[in-house]
Amino acid sequence: MSRREGSLENPQADSSISPLPHLEAKIRQTHSLARLLTKYAEQLLQEYVQHQGDPFGLPGFSPPRLPVAGLSSPAPGHAGLPAPERLRLDAAALSALPPLLDVVRRHQAELNPRAPRLLRRLEDAARQARALGAAVEAVLAALGAEPREPRPEPAAAAAAAAAATATATDAGVFPAKVLGLRVCGLYREWVSRTEGDLGQLVPGGPA
Amino acid sequence: TPSGRSGPFGTAHSAPQAIPHCTELLQASCGAPDRPSSLTPDTAVISPQDPTLLIGSSLQATCSVHGDPPGATAEGLYWTLNGRRLAPELSRVLNASTLALALANLNGSRQQSGDNLVCHARDGSILAGSCLYVGLPPEKPFNISCWSKNMKDLTCRWTPGAHGETFLHTNYSLKYKLRWYGQDNTCEEYHTVGPHSCHIPKDLALFTPYEIWVEATNRLGSARSDVLTLDILDVVTTDPPPDVHVSRVGGLEDQLSVRWVSPPALKDFLFQAKYQIRYRVEDSVDWKVVDDVSNQTSCRLAGLKPGTVYFVQVRCNPFGIYGSKKAGIWSEWSHPTAASTPRSERPGPGGGACEPRGGEPSSGPVRRELKQFLGWLKKHAYCSNLSFRLYDQWRAWMQKTHKTRNQEGVLTSSSAGASPERSPAQTAPVPPSAAAGPPGVGKEQGAYHGWQRPSPALPHRPGREALKHPGRQPRPESQGAVLCTGGVWDSVYRGSWGAPSGQALE
């Protein structure tokens, strides 16, 4: 199958490739999932700031967008990368998010124990990030592209996140709130980025 | 280190620099060319960090800028609390690197996660933050009530002291122990029937008292409720009666029959159930409650409006379980069941269904009706087994013959009377003012305000024994009457048999 950056074409070109209709269906499904999770991520962020109190919910509030545990926002040049590279970065970010979301949920369980909806959304977000990450990796595998770097073991990722917990807690409640805001923001950015990257692969989508 | 403006959160305007204190959280980003900031607690810090304070108290806080770069100064720093900038007069520069804040008469925290007190650099960037917890210690919880569903569990709820508003997260813990022995146990399933409730699902002993109390704790202290002592058997409730059916009683326009099944969960235990029925007209919010429906599973509502939809509910109180002398706890009401009373298709003088029938009095007091019935019975009935069915038959007969009555209300004889042996004879109606019914019968209101055993002067007939007069005072405000029977006419609570349209029986 010949590959053009950001699109699939000519499904009849190479009959030895796994059936393209299946791949296309997989891409569509994953794209739909990403679109749904983008909405959920937005709701999570709104719920989160609401429970932290002002200034977290105020329009002018913008603490520095700190990278967290090796996870940064999508780089400005992300959109210009080849599709498999973009998807690899998406998958890597999505796999790094669940332990961080768990950390934030534990913080919030202490800070906002009477906010069950927030806690549930954080728990769901961790699970959904895992699911989307796995789906993106399945698409990558179907495209014949392997992740460039091995994913960190879940235990190691959880340990790093636990260290983040201790750090944030030691620094005080306010830094823990800011950390949670950053993590929720990263979650939203990466699921939205994933949606965009998959959208370019959907047949009939923009090249 | 970042520029002098940086604090724990750096600044978007700082030039990228090496970060001397990278926490594990940020390890991968250290030295990133476009990420100058880091969580560096010793760049600026607020003291006290996350304090807990009583409402009305004061706070003295400081924001201290530490370390590099040189020139970092407290000048230009300012405070915000929950996003609102604090008045400059509340702040003062203590020294070159420290800005102080004095707040007095603090209000309760706006959110559970704490009020956000933030120290800002001159350009508005965040240098440090601290969360304030301002509230009250908990007051003693009170009003603990518990109930057991079918003797299998225990659910308790309570009222928090101080109406629950401490402005701080307050943890409530329900504790229980056997009174005479055993250790303290803690309930684990909270919020089962509201925010201040807990459910103990199993491992409860019967025939022995428990002690139950609630402990409330928050950052400012703790409080404990009084101890409630109870035996599970004394607080038993059950599910609502299942299978509640409401149906018409033949063509009787003012009656509905209610039947239900006793709760099956307690069927193996010796107890007598009490029931309550409540009913209302479809478009009304006012329920009428019928008390003391003792140990029966059927009841008849009478005196209802014809052609009207009624909603009916039943609930159960199990008492006397295992010989307990205490009443149980009323179950929830059953799901509403609806039924409508029939309306006969009798055209009025103008052909309209709602016009009063000619020749009928404008109201049909029970008193007059029952007096007539008794008079009729006395003369014409010989009933070995006087039953409500017999009364229904008489009423049906009365409805049929009302058309032939003249203004004096003369009854027409009919062979459709209930007596198997005699026909009802003509009986002149007795004006209400000259009522001569059973003793204790009320007068002009047309309602029975007391129903006593008939005078001994009345001849004894086998059927009369079936007439039981509980002597209970009915509720004068209740509409309609209730006949709760197992086939025997038990009691009549009140008159006012019928709709204002005058469809009362004569």
Interface residues (C-beta under 8 A of the other chain):
Chain A: H51 Q52 G53 D54 P55 F56 L58 F61 S62 P63 P64 L66 P67 V68 A69 G70 L71 S72 Q108 L111 N112 P113 R114 A115 A160 A163 A164 T167 A168 A171 G172 V173 F174 P175 K177 V178 L179
Chain B: P8 F9 G10 T11 A12 T23 E24 L25 L26 Q27 A28 S29 A32 R35 S37 S38 L39 P41 Q49 D50 T80 N82 G83 R84 R110 Q111 Q112 S113 G114 D115 N116 L117 V118 S125 I126 A128 G129 S130 C131 H169
